[in-house]
Amino acid sequence: SIDGVDIIALMKNPSQVEFIQLIAIYRPSVNHVSIELPSGLINEGENIEKAALRELVEETGKHGVIESIGNVTHADPWKSNESSVLCTVTIDTNNSSDENLKLDEDEYLETFQLPLRRLMNNLEELQKKYNVVIESKLYMLAKGIEFG
């Protein structure tokens, strides 16, 4: 079974510049704020699409449309059997009435967008300026974009 979903949530501004929706959340395991893709566990009886769209609303307040669903991956197979699926979602900018975040009691996060074009540069600037850590999946995505 698949444990969770990771979400690449994209949107365009009126000038057609593409942005990616991200979250900043404190992670006690690294004692830092972490910049991450929205993500979460798949609830029992829930399919991948429903979980991805639910997590997007819960963590960002945004609604979207699933564009693609990737293969099952294992981020750290050398230490865990946890699996996830990467979903690409287009944020519905016409339905811009953002909902309130629906977080767990012990969860606090900020949501923001960065331009997709210079994602790696922007992440590195955030890392230097605010001493945050970058989630490995997000880093790999930024590196892939950089490689072109």
C-alpha positions in Angstrom: 0.0 0.0 0.0 1.0 3.6 -0.5 1.6 5.7 2.6 1.5 9.3 1.4 1.3 11.9 -1.3 3.7 14.7 -2.2 2.3 17.5 -4.3 3.9 19.7 -6.9 1.2 22.5 -7.0 1.7 25.0 -9.8 -0.1 28.2 -10.6 0.3 31.1 -13.0 -0.1 34.7 -12.2 -1.8 37.2 -14.6 1.5 37.7 -16.5 1.7 33.9 -17.0 4.7 33.5 -14.8 4.6 30.0 -13.2 4.9 29.6 -9.5 5.1 26.6 -7.2 3.2 26.4 -3.9 5.4 25.5 -0.9 5.1 25.3 2.9 7.4 26.2 5.7 7.0 24.1 8.8 9.1 23.6 12.0 10.4 20.0 12.1 11.6 19.0 15.6 13.7 16.2 14.2 16.1 18.7 12.6 15.3 21.6 15.0 14.7 24.0 12.0 12.0 25.3 9.8 11.8 23.1 6.7 10.8 24.3 3.2 8.7 21.5 1.7 6.3 20.5 -0.9 2.8 20.1 0.5 2.3 16.4 1.4 0.6 14.0 3.8 -0.6 10.6 4.5 -3.4 8.8 2.6 -6.3 8.0 4.9 -7.8 4.6 5.0 -10.3 4.1 2.1 -9.0 7.2 0.3 -7.5 7.1 -3.2 -4.4 9.0 -4.3 -6.3 11.8 -6.1 -8.6 12.5 -3.1 -5.7 12.5 -0.7 -3.6 14.9 -2.8 -6.4 17.4 -3.2 -7.4 17.1 0.5 -3.8 17.7 1.6 -3.5 20.7 -0.8 -6.5 22.3 0.8 -5.5 21.4 4.4 -1.9 22.7 4.1 -2.3 25.6 1.7 -6.0 26.5 1.5 -5.8 26.2 -2.3 -8.0 24.1 -4.6 -6.6 22.4 -7.6 -6.9 19.9 -10.4 -4.8 16.7 -10.7 -2.6 16.9 -13.8 -0.5 13.7 -13.3 0.2 11.0 -10.8 3.7 9.5 -10.6 4.9 6.0 -9.7 5.3 4.8 -6.2 8.6 5.9 -4.7 10.6 5.2 -1.5 12.5 8.3 -0.4 14.8 6.5 2.1 14.7 2.7 1.4 17.8 2.2 3.4 16.1 3.2 6.6 12.4 3.0 6.0 9.7 1.2 3.9 7.6 4.4 3.7 6.2 5.0 0.2 4.7 7.9 -1.6 3.4 9.1 -4.9 4.2 12.5 -6.5 1.1 14.3 -7.8 1.3 17.3 -10.0 -1.6 19.7 -9.5 -2.7 22.9 -11.2 -4.0 25.4 -8.6 -7.4 26.7 -9.7 -6.9 30.5 -9.7 -10.5 31.0 -10.6 -11.5 29.5 -7.3 -9.3 31.8 -5.4 -11.4 32.0 -2.3 -8.7 30.2 -0.2 -10.0 28.2 2.7 -8.5 28.3 6.1 -5.7 25.8 6.7 -6.9 22.6 8.3 -3.9 21.6 10.4 -3.4 19.0 13.2 -3.4 20.5 16.7 0.3 20.4 17.0 1.0 21.6 13.5 1.9 25.2 12.4 3.0 26.1 9.0 3.3 29.0 6.6 2.4 28.7 2.9 3.9 30.7 0.1 4.8 30.6 -3.6 8.1 30.9 -5.4 8.7 31.4 -9.1 9.4 28.0 -10.8 12.0 29.5 -13.2 14.7 30.2 -10.6 13.6 27.8 -7.9 17.0 26.6 -6.8 18.4 30.2 -6.5 15.3 31.2 -4.5 15.6 28.2 -2.2 19.3 28.9 -1.6 18.5 32.5 -0.8 15.9 31.4 1.8 18.3 29.0 3.3 21.0 31.6 3.7 18.7 34.4 4.9 16.5 32.4 7.3 18.7 29.4 8.2 16.0 27.0 7.0 16.5 23.4 5.7 15.2 22.3 2.3 13.3 19.0 2.0 15.2 16.6 -0.2 12.4 16.0 -2.7 12.0 19.7 -3.2 15.8 20.1 -3.6 15.8 17.3 -6.2 13.0 19.0 -8.1 14.8 22.3 -8.1 18.0 20.6 -9.2 16.2 18.9 -12.1 14.7 22.2 -13.2 18.2 23.7 -13.0 19.6 20.9 -15.2 16.8 21.6 -17.7 
